[in-house]
Amino acid sequence: MMTVFFYDADVTKAWCCISNKYGSVSLLMIGWLMYIELYTK
């Protein structure tokens, strides 16, 4: 379910917007949190 979400084109655009607003460090942290959520359960 969540994997499909990640490969959506709109999500990629939103991800770029978030990265521009908050910077790569915050984006990396968000990415790690999502990774941990998905793969440690």
Rosetta constraint file for C-alpha pairs under 8 A:
AtomPair CA 1 CA 5 HARMONIC 6.89 0.50
AtomPair CA 2 CA 6 HARMONIC 6.62 0.50
AtomPair CA 2 CA 38 HARMONIC 7.99 0.50
AtomPair CA 3 CA 7 HARMONIC 6.87 0.50
AtomPair CA 4 CA 8 HARMONIC 6.63 0.50
AtomPair CA 5 CA 11 HARMONIC 7.10 0.50
AtomPair CA 6 CA 11 HARMONIC 6.49 0.50
AtomPair CA 6 CA 12 HARMONIC 7.52 0.50
AtomPair CA 7 CA 11 HARMONIC 7.25 0.50
AtomPair CA 7 CA 12 HARMONIC 7.34 0.50
AtomPair CA 8 CA 12 HARMONIC 6.51 0.50
AtomPair CA 9 CA 13 HARMONIC 6.43 0.50
AtomPair CA 10 CA 14 HARMONIC 6.19 0.50
AtomPair CA 11 CA 15 HARMONIC 5.95 0.50
AtomPair CA 12 CA 16 HARMONIC 6.29 0.50
AtomPair CA 13 CA 17 HARMONIC 6.39 0.50
AtomPair CA 14 CA 18 HARMONIC 6.20 0.50
AtomPair CA 15 CA 19 HARMONIC 6.11 0.50
AtomPair CA 16 CA 20 HARMONIC 6.18 0.50
AtomPair CA 17 CA 21 HARMONIC 6.22 0.50
AtomPair CA 18 CA 22 HARMONIC 5.91 0.50
AtomPair CA 18 CA 23 HARMONIC 7.65 0.50
AtomPair CA 18 CA 27 HARMONIC 7.18 0.50
AtomPair CA 19 CA 23 HARMONIC 5.04 0.50
AtomPair CA 19 CA 24 HARMONIC 5.67 0.50
AtomPair CA 19 CA 26 HARMONIC 7.64 0.50
AtomPair CA 19 CA 27 HARMONIC 5.65 0.50
AtomPair CA 20 CA 24 HARMONIC 7.73 0.50
AtomPair CA 22 CA 26 HARMONIC 5.97 0.50
AtomPair CA 22 CA 27 HARMONIC 7.02 0.50
AtomPair CA 23 CA 27 HARMONIC 6.39 0.50
AtomPair CA 24 CA 28 HARMONIC 5.95 0.50
AtomPair CA 25 CA 29 HARMONIC 6.31 0.50
AtomPair CA 26 CA 30 HARMONIC 6.15 0.50
AtomPair CA 27 CA 31 HARMONIC 6.02 0.50
AtomPair CA 28 CA 32 HARMONIC 6.16 0.50
AtomPair CA 29 CA 33 HARMONIC 6.24 0.50
AtomPair CA 30 CA 34 HARMONIC 6.26 0.50
AtomPair CA 31 CA 35 HARMONIC 6.09 0.50
AtomPair CA 32 CA 36 HARMONIC 6.06 0.50
AtomPair CA 33 CA 37 HARMONIC 6.11 0.50
AtomPair CA 34 CA 38 HARMONIC 6.15 0.50
AtomPair CA 35 CA 39 HARMONIC 6.00 0.50
AtomPair CA 36 CA 40 HARMONIC 5.54 0.50
AtomPair CA 37 CA 41 HARMONIC 6.95 0.50
